[in-house]
Amino acid sequence: MASVLRTLRRLVRSSKTLVGTDLHGNEYYEVSAQGGRRQKRYVKPMGMLKADQYTQDTIPVEWERWLRWLRDDPPLHKELQWGQHRLQQVQKKAREVEETDEMMRKHEANEGLVTISRKVKDIGHASAPAVGLRSPSEEPTSDGKTFEPESWHPVKT
């Protein structure tokens, strides 16, 4: 009975406060501290997203810093707008660099300066026991000049 009363008292005392929203409509809350504990901060996303649907743009960096206690005050709307503008500029410059790099690669390939690399299918990590190994044999398959781990299994006597 005492634990039920304690839980009810805690629910009544705890008050969540809407601290702000971001440009996407996400709401950020702070729950008051109880019993000497630190306040809790959390975000209520605008849409119901699954864990695999979150991207770097879902929660702005400024709010992420506030949620993780890396800043004391919540970010201002002007700060969020500037951050979004800066992100768009960086993405635009990255696209320009990739396009320029691709043009240079094609030009170098046409001039015969470099060869165009072909993508190799990854079949696993080289240290994995099943990669590149033939079935074990009792006879050595190497002449001793090359090293092939686990390629030869002598007969146990």
N, C-alpha and C positions, 0 to 999 in steps of 0.2 A: 504494500500500500504506500509505503514511504517513497519507493522509487517512482510510482505513478505520480504522486504529488510533486516530486522533484522535477520530473519531466514536464508536467503541466506548468510549473512555475518558470522553468527555463524557456518554454515556448512563449509564455506571456511576456517575459522580460526581454527576450531577444527581439530586436527590432531591426528590420532590414531597411536600408535607406538607398533610394535610387541616387547614384552619384552622377551619372551622365549617360549619354548615348554616343555612338559613333556615327559615321556617315552612312553606314550600311543599315542602321536601325537597331543594332545590338544594344542591349541595356546592361549597365554595369552597376552592381550593388555592393554594399558594404554592410555586414552584419555586426552589430555591437558586441563588444567583448563581454565574456561572462566569467566570473571566478578567477580573475587574474590572467585570463588567456588573451591572446592577441586577436584583434578583429579579423574577420574572414572577408575575403573579397571574391566575387565570382561574376561571371557573365551569363546573361540569358540571351542566347542567340535569337536573331530575328526569325529565321526559319528553323525547322527541325532538321538538322544535318546529322548524318551518320558520321562515325569516326573517320571513315575513308574519304569523306567529301570535303574535309577542311583543306583549305589552301593557305598560302602565305598571306593572302588578302582577306581572309575571313575575319581575323582579329587584327586591327592595326598595331604596329609595333609600339606605339605610344601607350595604348591600353594594355598591351601585353606586359610592358614594364611596370605599369601600375598594379596589375594583378599579382605580379611576382614580387612586390614590395621593393622594386628597384627605384621607384620614385614615390614620393609622399603624396603629391597633389595629382588629381586626375588631369589629363590633357585638355587643353582648350580646343574649341571647335576650329579656330584659326590654325592651330598647330596641326590638327588632323588634316585640314585642307592642304597645308604646305607639304606635309609628309606624303600625301597621295600624289600631289603634283611632282614632287621629287622622284617618287617611284616610277611614275609614267615617263619622266625624262630619262631615267636610268635604263628602263626597258627599251625605249626608243634608241638610245645610243648603243645598247647591246645588239639590237637588230641590225643597225648600220654596220657595226664592226663585223658581225657574222656575214653579212652580205659582201662586204669588202674582202674579207678573208676568203670566202668562197670564190669570188672573182679572181683573186690572186692565185689560188690553187689551180683553177681551170687554166689560167694564162700560163702558169709554170708547167702544167702538164702538156699543153699545146706546144710549148717551146721545147719540150723534151728535157726540161731541167729536173723534174721529179716524176716518179711514177705514181699513178693513182692507186691508193691502197684499197684492197678489197676487204670487205668485212668477213671475218672468220667466225664460223659458228662456234660458240662456246659449248663445250661438252662437259665441263666440270673443272674443278681445281686439280692442278697437276699432282698434288699430294694425296688426292683421294685414291683409295686402293683400287677402284674399278676403272680408273681412267687410263687408257693406253696399255693395259696389261693383257697379255695373252693368258690362256689357261695355264695353270701351273704344270710343269713337266718334271720328270725325274732326271732328264738330261740337261746339261747347261746349254743355254741358247745364245750365249755371248762368247766372243773370242777373248775376253779379258781386257780389251781396250776401251770398251764402253761400259758404263754402269747402268744397269736396269734393276731397280729394287724389286724383290719378290718375283723375279722371273724364273728362278730355279729353286726347287725344293728337293734336297737330297732325301733318299730313302732312309727312314729311321730304322736302326737295327736294335 
